[in-house]
């Protein structure tokens, strides 16, 4: 599903000190700093901290699919992403995944980013999302519902030609302290 509660920030100059300059909850900053102690090379690849979906139930359900190793992909509406001025995810980028309460639960590494029309999303990508029966038909139905809901909030209609950011990722760390 779309990444809605995404708190984007790119770290350019001094990644380790830049984290503290970004408005993060203490829990997110502490979790990221703890991860960097074991993986200092990761500092330059920090992308964002975010939760899935547009409501608490969806955020937690999709997060659990990631933590179980089932979900390895997510999709966003490109035009809304651009209109909000949100940077695109990037291959090699590391993101802190949050639960519905904003607690950091894990870290993923983006492995691939493609921008394709909604109608051209592949069955392989739909399967990677790990949702429902993992079929392309189910993906299209559920994402049309989701994107329609999101677009209505912006006063725009759903368009099957809309561009979708298809992000593929791998789970690199689980926060075992929660």
N, C-alpha and C positions, 0 to 999 in steps of 0.2 A: 504494500500500500504506500501511498504518499508519505513522505516524511514531512510532518506538519510542525512538530514542535522543535524543529531543528535550530540550534543556536550556532550559527556559522561564524567561524572566525579562522582566518589564515594566519599562520605564524611565519613571518618572513625573516626578520633580522636575528634575534636571539630567542629561539623557540622556548627554552626553559623559563626565562624570565618573562616572556610575553604572555605565558599562560596566566600569570598572576595579574596582569593588566586587564585581562578580559573579565567581564562580569560573569563569573561562574559561581555556583554554590561552593561552599567550602568542601562538601563531599566530592564533587566532581573534580575540583582542583587537586584534592588530596589523593584521589584514586589515580589520576593521570600522573602526578608526581611519583607515586609509588610504582606505577608501571615503568616510568622512565629510569628508576633506580636499577631495574633489571634489564632494561632495553634503551640505553641512552641514545642509540642510533635512531630511535623512533621520533625524537623531538622535532625534527624538521618536517615530519610527515603528518603532524596533527592537522586534522580537517575540521572536525566539529563534534558537538555533543547534541544528541537528539533522541526523541522517542518516535515510534511508529504511529501512524494513523492520525485520527482526529478526535479520539475520545479515549478515556482511560481503559475501557474493556479491550478495545482494539490494540492499544499500545502494549498491554500486558500479554495478550494472546499471541501477537506477532513476535514479541520479544522471546517468549517461551519457545516458539518454533526455532528461533536462532540458537538459543542456548541448548536446545536438544539436537542441534546439527541438521535440522530439516530445511530451514529457510536460509538461502544463500543469495537472494536477490530481492530488490525492491524497486518500485517505479514511482516517478514523480511527474507531474504535469510541467513540461518545459516552459510554456508561456507564463504560467503563474510564478514559477521559480524565477524567471527572468524579470517579470514585473515587480517582484518583491526585492529584486537586487541581490538574490541569494546566489553565492558562488556555486558553480557546478562541482559535484564530487569529482575526484581525480584518482586515477590508478595509483596505488601505493599510499593513498591517504588513509589515515587512521581516525576512526570516529568512536567516541564513547557512546554506547547505547544506554538509554535511560528507561526506567520503568515509568508507570503512570504517575508516580509520586516525585519523579525527578531524581531518583537515586541511580547512581551509575551501576550497571549490572554486567557490562562486558565491553570489550573493544573489538571492532572489526577492521579489517584492511580491505579497501576497495581494490578489486582485481581487474575490473573492466567497466567502462562506461560507454554506452551507446545511446544516441538520440535517434529515435525512429518514430514514424507515424504510428498511432494507436493500432491501426488495422494491420500493421506489419510486425507487431510484437510476435516473437516466435514461440512455438510450443516448448522449446528448450528453456527459454527464459521464464515462461509461465510456470513450468515445473520447478524452477529454482526458487520461486517465491514461496513454495511449500504450503500454500493455502488451499483449503477445500479439497477437491479431488486431484488437484495439481494439473488439470487439463487446461488447454488453451481456451476452450469454450467457457469454462468456469472463471478463468482469469478475466476474460473479456467482460463477462456479465458483471462480476463483482467490482471490477475496476471502472466500468462505465457507471455503475451506481455510485461508487466513491467519488470519481471525478465530477460527476453531475452534481453531487452534493457540494463539493468544494467550489465548483464553478458558479453555482447558484449564489453562493456567498459573495461572489464578485460581480453578480449580475450578468453572467455569461452563460450561453448554452453549451452543452456537450457537443463536440465535433469529432467523429471517428477519424478525421484526418489530423487531429491535434498531435503534436509531438510529445513523446514520452521519453524521459530519461530512464534508461534501463541500467541499473547499477548492480553489479555482481560483486560479492564480497566473501570473505572467509573470516570466521571467528578466530581471533588470535589470543584472547584472554577472557576468562570469566572471573568476576569479582566474587571471591569465595567468602568475603567478610560480611556479606549480607545474609 
